[in-house]
């Protein structure tokens, strides 16, 4: 297979130059808490820090700002008198360059009492091993986990002895209450704070109850939804900003709405922010955008919401307010919008009829006037039956021709306005069967339906209606309806798949699985009984942390190669992988399309630094050759581990010298690129 064959020398130069400038730059100067040589000085200046919020490194967020949620949480804590710093390990740190050693030194020098870790499923295993070492060194430190992964898979974390609490869903209310109790010197009783979960080892029970979702209007009235970066924090970001997704180096995430009213079978967003849509006040959002424009000189924003275009009365009001204010900004909707919201959907048609705005083109042009410059669209599949019966998005079901017309029209409108507007398509293949609550079995996706997805994507590409594509192989994620549809036996199979066969506790783990399946045979025929899974975990909690970390590797593998190891009733995993590779090869291959990729990188870069970092990131992320299954287990990519920089360099040298292994079908396995995303990663909630 080819990897950017016509510009390979430029690719190699960009990758090496980006890595070199990062290494040299970070050794010369880092700012604030990122300067490991001056932590004593930072402590003297700040007066000590109660809480550090950590974002572990992830392959898809190199140097980029974090999701607004963690920044908002810092603002709320500081407003309540709790000293709090954020350390984003997607940015470099200076001496020691090893994130683990840097964090350990910061905890000691700053007198940190609580460590909060925001987790996605990527690199969960490496992160847990680092936290285990950290807690062994700082025994009085309280470790709290939050974010998408703890919300969706909290049972996998509660039994780890180095984890004190797990905060699920929105943390703006529950986390500050927990911190105030801990900092005052008392530990709250198990289950006493809604949204905070823990495991009582004496009683052998898990405790916790959901919390209410936050009032966004109240937070806006108090000015707590806004980033507040010190000049030194801003300098660290600007000096080392890398890239995130299609937005590139200009990524500045902004959240306008929470919740999603739909129940797509592959998605667990409803656990994070609920099903009811909660929009922020338009004036508060425009004030915030103006603040970022004035204070930070930021012109480019990414609206990171799941359902931004669900209420076009809100979209229209926001766009008109941006235009009335004369804000010189651009924004994209890269978390994905629903295809029926671009035309043919009932809600948008009702809005057009009632508002008197005219047709869809008038609405889109208003959005262009306000700065809309790109979007991702959740197409999901090219087979209508798959979209209706297996994806189950809800809303009006559109055919391929209607989706095609909506996307093509959007691109044509942008072309008439000479606007550089991109469309990215999210699609998946490999949907397993579903068993509905009424007992009806819905057949899984067939090989022919997977090929329909390929054909539809290439049709969109040929018409210029799709600029980028992300094709994932479906893996049922915990917290989703798709996971609930699995039998208990299938769930057990997935969870223990990553545990080495020679692990000393593997026999004990297999005995637990046999006992659970024998005790709950009926659970193998239904998909709506979670109790056997709870029994499994509470028995696993009695085993070692090491084994539990290995089990957590199953969640790590959801974004890697689990699709090829677990058995589901669907086409063979290797066949799905081959289809995915072929689609990426055909979609991005050829001189013209390669030059389009380069043009996108150039247009979204403001200087040579931006270009080098984004070109390096973009090629590693979006080109088909980098979407190979990773090499030998235990040597994860540098971007997704807390290993030392020296160890990373040693691993890379060893990988370059080692022969490239072959898979059974003859496909070579990449040992250098980022891991394959199997099952679309959770869109930022």
C-alpha positions in Angstrom: 0.0 0.0 0.0 1.1 3.6 -0.6 1.6 6.3 1.9 1.5 9.7 0.3 3.9 8.3 -2.4 4.2 11.5 -4.4 5.2 13.8 -1.5 6.9 11.2 0.7 10.2 13.2 1.0 8.1 16.2 2.2 6.3 14.0 4.7 9.5 12.7 6.1 11.0 16.1 6.4 7.8 17.5 8.1 7.7 14.6 10.7 11.4 15.0 11.6 11.3 18.8 11.7 8.2 18.8 13.9 9.7 16.3 16.3 13.0 18.2 16.4 11.5 21.6 17.0 9.4 20.2 19.8 12.4 18.6 21.5 14.6 21.6 21.2 11.9 24.1 22.1 10.8 22.3 25.2 14.4 21.9 26.5 15.0 25.6 26.1 11.8 27.0 27.6 8.5 25.9 29.2 6.2 28.0 31.2 4.5 27.9 34.6 3.9 24.5 36.0 5.3 22.9 32.8 8.8 24.1 33.8 10.0 21.2 36.0 13.2 23.1 36.8 11.3 26.0 38.5 8.5 24.2 40.5 9.8 25.7 43.8 9.5 29.2 42.3 6.1 28.4 41.0 5.0 27.1 44.4 6.3 30.3 46.1 4.5 32.4 43.6 1.2 30.5 43.8 1.3 29.7 47.5 0.8 26.0 46.9 -1.9 24.1 44.9 -4.7 22.0 46.4 -5.7 20.3 43.2 -4.1 19.3 39.9 -6.3 18.3 37.0 -4.4 16.1 34.6 -5.1 15.3 30.9 -3.1 12.2 29.9 -1.5 12.3 26.4 -3.6 11.1 23.5 -2.7 10.5 19.9 -5.5 12.6 18.5 -4.8 15.7 20.6 -1.2 16.6 20.2 -0.5 20.0 21.8 -4.1 21.1 21.5 -6.3 22.8 24.0 -8.5 20.5 26.1 -12.2 20.0 26.0 -14.0 23.0 27.6 -15.3 20.9 30.4 -11.9 20.7 32.2 -11.3 24.4 31.8 -14.8 25.2 33.1 -14.1 23.0 36.1 -10.9 24.9 36.9 -12.8 28.2 36.7 -15.5 26.9 39.1 -13.0 25.6 41.6 -11.0 28.8 41.7 -14.2 30.7 42.1 -14.9 28.6 45.2 -11.5 29.4 46.7 -9.9 26.0 45.7 -6.4 26.5 44.2 -6.3 24.4 41.0 -3.9 24.0 38.1 -4.4 22.0 34.9 -1.5 20.0 33.4 -2.1 19.0 29.8 0.4 16.3 29.0 -0.3 16.7 25.3 2.0 19.6 25.7 5.7 19.1 26.6 7.2 19.5 30.0 10.8 20.6 30.9 13.2 18.5 33.0 12.2 15.9 33.8 10.6 15.4 30.4 9.0 12.2 31.6 5.4 13.2 32.4 5.3 10.7 35.3 8.4 12.2 37.0 7.2 15.7 36.3 3.9 15.1 37.9 5.4 13.4 40.9 7.7 16.3 41.5 4.9 18.8 41.0 2.8 17.0 43.7 5.7 17.2 46.1 6.8 20.8 45.5 3.3 22.2 45.3 1.7 20.3 48.2 -1.0 18.8 46.1 -3.8 17.1 48.0 -6.0 15.8 45.2 -5.2 14.6 41.7 -8.1 14.7 39.2 -7.6 12.8 36.0 -9.8 13.4 32.9 -10.0 10.1 31.0 -10.9 8.9 27.6 -10.6 5.2 26.7 -7.4 5.8 24.7 -4.3 4.7 26.7 -6.3 3.8 29.7 -4.0 0.9 30.6 -0.8 3.0 30.4 -2.5 5.7 32.5 -3.6 3.3 35.2 -0.1 1.9 35.5 1.3 5.4 36.0 -1.3 6.2 38.6 -0.5 3.0 40.4 3.1 4.0 40.7 2.2 7.6 41.6 -0.1 6.5 44.5 2.7 4.2 45.8 5.0 7.2 46.0 2.4 9.7 47.4 0.2 7.6 49.7 -1.7 10.6 51.1 -2.7 11.8 47.6 -6.4 11.4 46.8 -6.9 10.2 43.2 -10.3 11.1 41.5 -11.2 10.0 38.0 -13.7 11.8 35.7 -14.6 12.2 32.1 -16.2 10.0 29.4 -14.5 6.7 30.2 -15.2 6.7 34.0 -18.8 7.8 33.2 -19.3 4.9 30.8 -17.2 2.2 32.4 -17.0 3.1 36.1 -17.3 -0.5 37.3 -13.9 -1.3 35.7 -12.2 1.4 37.8 -13.8 1.3 41.3 -11.9 -1.8 42.4 -8.4 -0.4 41.8 -6.8 0.3 45.1 -5.1 3.4 44.0 -8.3 5.1 42.8 -10.3 6.8 45.6 -13.3 8.1 43.8 -14.9 8.2 40.4 -17.0 11.2 39.3 -19.6 10.3 36.6 -21.4 12.6 34.2 -21.2 16.4 34.6 -18.8 17.2 37.5 -19.4 21.0 37.9 -21.5 20.4 41.0 -20.3 17.1 42.5 -16.6 17.5 42.2 -16.3 20.8 44.1 -18.4 19.4 47.0 -16.1 16.3 47.1 -13.0 18.5 47.1 -14.2 20.8 49.8 -14.8 17.8 52.1 -11.3 16.3 51.3 -9.4 19.6 51.7 -11.1 20.2 55.0 -9.7 16.9 56.3 -12.7 14.7 56.2 -13.7 11.9 53.8 -17.3 11.8 52.8 -19.3 8.7 53.4 -19.8 6.3 50.5 -22.6 7.4 48.3 -23.3 10.6 50.2 -22.5 13.0 47.2 -24.6 12.5 44.1 -22.4 11.8 41.1 -19.5 10.5 43.2 -18.9 6.7 43.1 -16.6 4.6 45.3 -16.1 1.0 46.5 -16.4 0.1 50.2 -13.8 -2.7 50.7 -15.0 -3.5 54.2 -18.6 -3.9 53.2 -17.7 -5.2 49.7 -20.2 -3.0 47.9 -20.1 -0.2 45.3 -21.8 3.0 46.2 -23.0 6.0 44.1 -26.1 7.6 42.6 -26.5 9.9 39.6 -26.3 13.6 40.1 -28.6 16.2 38.5 -27.4 17.9 35.3 -26.1 21.4 35.8 -27.9 24.7 35.1 -25.9 26.2 32.2 -27.7 29.6 32.5 -26.7 29.9 36.2 -23.1 29.1 35.4 -23.2 31.7 32.6 -24.7 34.3 34.9 -21.8 33.8 37.2 -19.3 33.9 34.3 -18.1 30.4 35.1 -18.3 28.9 31.5 -15.3 30.8 30.3 -11.6 29.9 29.9 -9.3 32.1 32.1 -5.7 31.4 31.0 -2.8 33.3 32.6 -0.4 34.9 30.1 2.2 32.2 30.9 -0.4 29.4 30.3 -1.3 31.1 27.0 2.4 31.2 26.1 2.8 27.5 26.7 -0.1 26.7 24.4 1.1 29.1 21.7 4.7 27.9 21.8 3.8 24.3 21.5 0.4 24.1 20.0 0.1 21.1 17.7 -3.1 20.0 16.1 -6.4 18.4 16.7 -8.5 16.8 14.0 -9.5 18.7 10.9 -9.4 22.0 12.8 -5.7 21.8 13.0 -3.5 24.1 15.1 -6.2 26.7 15.4 -8.3 24.5 17.6 -10.1 26.5 20.3 -13.0 24.4 21.7 -16.2 26.1 22.7 -19.4 24.4 24.1 -22.8 25.9 23.4 -25.3 23.0 24.1 -25.3 19.9 26.2 -27.4 16.8 25.8 -28.6 14.7 22.9 -32.2 13.6 22.5 -31.4 10.5 20.4 -30.3 7.0 21.3 -27.9 5.9 18.6 -26.9 2.3 19.5 -23.1 3.0 19.3 -23.1 6.2 21.5 -23.1 6.8 25.2 -23.3 10.6 25.1 -26.6 10.5 27.0 -24.7 9.2 30.1 -22.4 12.2 30.0 -24.9 15.0 29.5 -28.4 13.6 29.3 -31.0 13.4 26.6 -32.6 16.9 27.2 -31.0 19.6 25.1 -29.8 22.5 27.2 -28.7 25.6 25.2 -26.6 28.4 26.6 -28.0 31.9 26.3 -27.0 33.5 22.9 -25.7 36.7 24.4 -23.5 34.8 26.9 -22.0 32.8 24.0 -21.4 35.8 21.8 -19.8 37.7 24.8 -17.5 34.7 25.4 -16.5 34.5 21.7 -15.8 38.3 21.8 -13.8 37.8 24.9 -11.6 35.1 23.3 -11.2 37.3 20.2 -10.1 40.4 22.2 -8.1 38.9 25.1 -6.4 35.9 23.3 -6.6 37.1 19.6 -8.5 33.9 18.7 -10.5 33.9 15.5 -11.1 30.2 14.9 -13.4 28.2 17.1 -14.7 24.6 17.2 -18.2 24.1 18.5 -17.8 20.7 20.2 -21.4 19.8 20.7 -23.3 16.7 19.7 -26.6 18.5 18.7 -25.8 22.1 17.7 -28.1 22.1 14.6 -31.1 20.4 16.4 -32.7 23.8 17.1 -32.3 26.1 14.2 -34.1 28.9 16.0 -31.1 28.9 18.3 -28.6 28.6 15.4 -30.3 31.5 13.6 -30.3 33.7 16.8 -26.6 33.0 17.4 -25.6 33.7 13.8 -27.6 37.0 13.7 -26.0 38.0 17.0 -22.5 37.3 15.7 -23.1 39.3 12.5 -24.7 42.2 14.5 -21.7 42.3 16.8 -19.4 42.4 13.8 -17.2 39.5 15.2 -14.5 38.6 12.8 -14.5 34.9 13.6 -14.7 31.5 11.9 -16.1 28.3 13.4 -16.6 24.6 12.6 -18.8 21.9 13.9 -16.4 18.9 13.9 -18.1 16.8 16.6 -20.7 16.0 14.0 -24.2 17.1 13.0 -27.1 15.0 11.8 -27.5 14.7 8.0 -31.3 15.5 8.2 -30.5 18.8 9.8 -29.0 19.9 6.5 -32.3 19.5 4.6 -35.2 17.1 4.2 -35.6 16.6 7.9 -38.9 17.3 9.6 -37.5 19.7 12.2 -35.6 21.9 9.7 -38.5 21.9 7.3 -40.9 23.0 10.1 -38.5 25.8 11.1 -38.1 27.0 7.5 -41.9 27.1 7.1 -42.6 28.9 10.4 -39.7 31.3 10.4 -40.2 32.8 7.0 -36.5 32.6 6.3 -37.1 31.0 2.9 -35.3 27.8 2.0 -32.3 26.0 3.3 -29.9 28.0 1.1 -30.9 31.2 2.9 -30.2 29.6 6.3 -26.9 28.2 5.2 -25.8 31.5 3.8 -26.6 33.1 7.2 -24.4 30.5 8.9 -21.7 31.3 6.3 -22.0 35.0 7.1 -21.5 34.2 10.8 -18.3 32.3 10.1 -19.2 28.6 9.5 -16.3 27.0 7.7 -16.5 23.2 8.1 -18.4 20.4 9.6 -18.5 16.7 10.2 -21.6 14.7 9.4 -22.7 11.4 11.0 -23.7 9.5 7.9 -22.8 6.2 9.7 -23.6 3.8 6.8 -24.4 3.7 3.1 -27.0 1.0 3.7 -30.4 2.4 4.6 -31.4 -0.8 6.5 -28.3 -0.4 8.7 -29.1 3.2 9.5 -32.7 2.4 10.3 -32.4 -1.0 12.1 -28.9 -1.1 13.6 -27.8 2.5 14.1 -31.3 3.6 15.1 -30.6 7.3 15.2 -34.3 8.3 15.4 -35.8 11.1 13.5 -36.9 11.0 9.9 -35.1 8.3 7.9 -33.5 9.7 4.8 -32.4 7.8 1.7 -29.0 8.0 0.1 -30.2 10.4 -2.6 -31.5 12.8 0.0 -28.3 12.7 2.0 -26.3 13.1 -1.2 -28.4 16.1 -2.2 -28.0 17.8 1.2 -24.2 17.5 1.2 -23.7 18.4 -2.5 -25.9 21.5 -2.1 -23.9 22.6 1.0 -20.7 22.3 -1.0 -22.2 24.1 -4.0 -23.4 27.0 -1.8 -19.9 27.4 -0.3 -18.3 27.3 -3.8 -20.6 30.1 -5.0 -19.5 32.2 -2.1 -15.9 31.3 -2.7 -15.7 29.9 0.9 -13.2 27.2 1.8 -15.7 24.9 3.5 -14.9 21.2 4.2 -17.2 18.3 5.0 -16.0 15.2 6.9 -18.1 12.0 7.0 -18.3 9.7 9.9 -19.1 6.1 8.9 -18.8 2.6 10.3 -18.9 -1.0 9.2 -19.3 -4.3 11.0 -22.5 -3.7 12.9 -23.4 -6.9 14.9 -27.0 -8.1 15.4 -29.3 -6.5 18.0 -31.9 -8.0 20.2 -34.6 -5.5 21.0 -36.5 -5.3 24.3 -39.5 -7.1 22.8 -37.2 -10.0 21.9 -37.1 -9.3 18.2 -33.7 -10.1 16.7 -32.4 -7.6 14.1 -29.9 -9.1 11.7 -26.4 -7.7 11.7 -24.8 -5.9 8.8 -24.0 -8.1 5.8 -20.9 -7.9 3.7 -23.0 -6.5 0.8 -24.2 -3.7 3.1 -20.7 -2.9 4.1 -19.8 -2.6 0.4 -22.8 -0.2 0.0 -21.0 2.1 2.4 -17.9 2.0 0.3 -19.9 2.7 -2.8 -21.8 5.6 -1.2 -18.6 7.2 0.1 -16.9 7.0 -3.3 -20.1 8.5 -4.9 -19.9 11.5 -2.5 -16.2 11.9 -3.2 -16.6 11.8 -7.0 -19.2 14.6 -6.7 -17.0 16.7 -4.4 -19.6 16.4 -1.7 -17.2 14.9 0.8 -13.7 16.1 1.5 -12.7 13.7 4.3 -13.9 10.4 5.6 -13.5 8.5 8.9 -14.4 4.9 8.6 -14.4 2.9 11.8 -15.0 -0.8 12.5 -17.8 -1.1 15.1 -16.9 -2.3 18.6 -19.7 -2.2 21.2 -18.6 0.3 23.9 -19.7 0.1 27.5 -22.6 2.4 28.3 -24.1 2.1 24.8 -27.2 0.2 23.7 -25.0 -1.9 21.5 -23.1 -3.1 24.6 -26.3 -3.8 26.4 -27.5 -5.9 23.5 -24.5 -8.3 24.0 -25.0 -11.4 26.0 -23.1 -11.7 29.3 -20.9 -14.3 27.7 -19.9 -11.9 24.9 -19.2 -9.1 27.4 -17.0 -11.5 29.5 -15.2 -12.5 26.3 -14.4 -8.9 25.4 -13.3 -8.0 29.0 -10.8 -10.8 29.4 -9.5 -10.8 25.8 -6.5 -8.6 26.7 -5.4 -10.5 29.8 -2.3 -12.6 29.0 -2.9 -16.3 29.1 0.2 -16.8 31.3 -0.9 -14.2 33.8 -0.8 -15.9 37.3 -4.3 -14.8 38.0 -5.8 -15.8 34.7 -7.2 -19.1 36.1 -8.9 -17.3 38.9 -10.4 -14.8 36.4 -11.7 -17.6 34.2 -13.2 -19.3 37.2 -15.1 -16.1 38.0 -16.4 -16.0 34.4 -17.6 -19.6 34.6 -19.3 -19.0 37.9 -21.1 -15.9 36.6 -22.3 -17.7 33.4 -23.4 -20.8 35.4 -25.3 -18.7 38.0 -27.1 -16.5 35.5 -27.8 -18.7 32.4 -30.9 -16.7 31.5 -28.7 -13.6 31.2 -27.2 -15.2 28.1 -30.5 -14.8 26.3 -31.3 -11.2 27.2 -29.4 -8.0 26.8 -31.0 -5.9 29.6 -29.7 -7.5 32.8 -26.6 -5.7 34.2 -26.6 -7.5 37.5 -24.3 -10.4 36.3 -21.8 -7.8 35.1 -21.8 -6.1 38.5 -21.3 -9.6 40.2 -18.4 -10.2 37.9 -16.7 -6.9 38.8 -17.2 -7.2 42.5 -15.5 -10.5 42.5 -12.7 -9.2 40.3 -12.1 -6.4 42.8 -10.7 -9.0 45.2 -7.9 -9.8 42.7 -4.8 -7.7 42.2 -4.6 -4.3 40.8 -2.2 -5.7 38.1 -4.9 -8.0 36.8 -7.6 -5.3 36.9 -5.3 -3.0 34.8 -4.9 -5.8 32.3 -8.7 -6.1 32.0 -8.8 -2.4 31.5 -6.6 -3.0 28.5 -9.8 -4.3 26.8 -11.1 -0.7 26.8 -7.8 0.5 25.5 -8.2 -2.0 22.6 -11.6 -0.5 21.7 -9.5 2.1 19.9 -7.0 -0.4 18.5 -7.2 -3.9 17.3 -10.0 -5.5 19.4 -12.1 -5.8 16.3 -9.9 -8.6 15.0 -9.8 -10.6 18.2 -13.4 -10.8 19.5 -16.0 -12.9 17.8 -19.3 -11.3 16.8 -21.9 -12.4 14.4 -20.7 -10.4 11.4 -18.2 -10.6 8.5 -14.7 -11.6 9.4 -12.7 -8.8 11.1 -9.9 -9.1 8.6 -12.3 -8.6 5.7 -13.7 -5.5 7.4 -10.2 -4.2 7.9 -9.3 -4.8 4.3 -12.5 -3.0 3.2 -11.6 0.0 5.4 -8.0 0.1 4.0 -9.3 0.0 0.5 -11.7 2.8 1.1 -9.0 5.0 2.6 -6.6 4.2 -0.2 -9.2 4.9 -2.9 -10.6 8.0 -1.2 -7.2 9.7 -0.5 -5.0 8.2 -3.2 -3.8 10.0 -6.3 -1.9 13.2 -6.8 -4.9 15.4 -6.9 -6.3 14.2 -3.6 -2.9 14.3 -2.0 -2.5 17.9 -3.0 -5.9 18.6 -1.5 -4.7 17.3 1.8 -1.6 19.6 1.6 -3.8 22.5 0.7 -6.0 21.9 3.7 -3.0 21.9 6.0 -1.6 25.1 4.5 -4.9 26.9 4.8 -5.4 26.0 8.4 -1.8 26.9 9.4 -0.7 30.5 10.3 3.1 30.0 10.2 5.8 27.4 9.5 5.5 26.0 13.0 1.8 25.3 12.5 2.4 23.8 9.1 5.1 21.4 10.2 3.2 20.1 13.3 -0.1 19.9 11.5 1.3 18.2 8.3 3.1 15.7 10.5 -0.1 15.0 12.6 -2.4 15.0 9.6 -0.4 12.5 7.6 -0.1 10.1 10.5 -3.8 10.3 11.3 -5.6 10.4 7.9 -3.5 8.4 5.5 -4.4 4.8 5.0 -0.9 3.4 5.6 -0.9 4.7 9.1 -4.2 2.9 9.9 -2.5 -0.4 10.4 -2.9 -2.6 13.4 -0.1 -1.7 15.8 2.9 -3.9 16.3 4.1 -5.9 19.2 2.0 -5.5 22.3 3.6 -3.6 25.1 5.2 -1.0 22.9 2.5 1.7 22.5 3.0 4.8 20.5 4.8 7.7 22.2 1.7 9.9 22.1 -0.4 7.6 24.2 1.9 6.6 27.1 3.5 8.1 30.1 6.8 6.4 29.3 10.0 8.5 29.5 11.3 10.3 26.4 14.4 8.2 26.5 12.4 5.0 26.5 10.3 6.2 23.6 13.4 7.0 21.5 14.8 3.6 22.4 11.6 1.9 21.3 11.5 3.8 18.1 15.1 2.8 17.2 14.3 -0.8 18.0 11.2 -0.7 15.8 13.1 0.8 12.9 15.7 -2.0 13.1 13.1 -4.8 13.5 11.6 -6.5 10.5 8.0 -5.6 9.8 5.8 -8.6 10.8 3.2 -10.1 8.5 -0.4 -10.9 9.4 -1.9 -14.2 8.3 -3.4 -12.6 5.2 -0.1 -11.0 4.2 -0.9 -7.5 5.3 2.1 -5.9 7.0 1.6 -4.5 10.4 2.7 -1.0 11.2 4.9 -0.6 14.2 5.3 3.2 14.1 2.0 4.9 13.3 -0.8 5.6 15.7 -3.1 2.7 16.5 -6.2 1.9 14.5 -9.4 3.5 15.8 -11.7 0.5 16.0 -15.1 1.7 17.0 -15.4 5.5 16.6 -13.9 7.1 19.7 -16.3 9.0 21.9 -17.0 12.4 20.4 -16.1 15.0 22.9 -19.1 15.1 25.3 
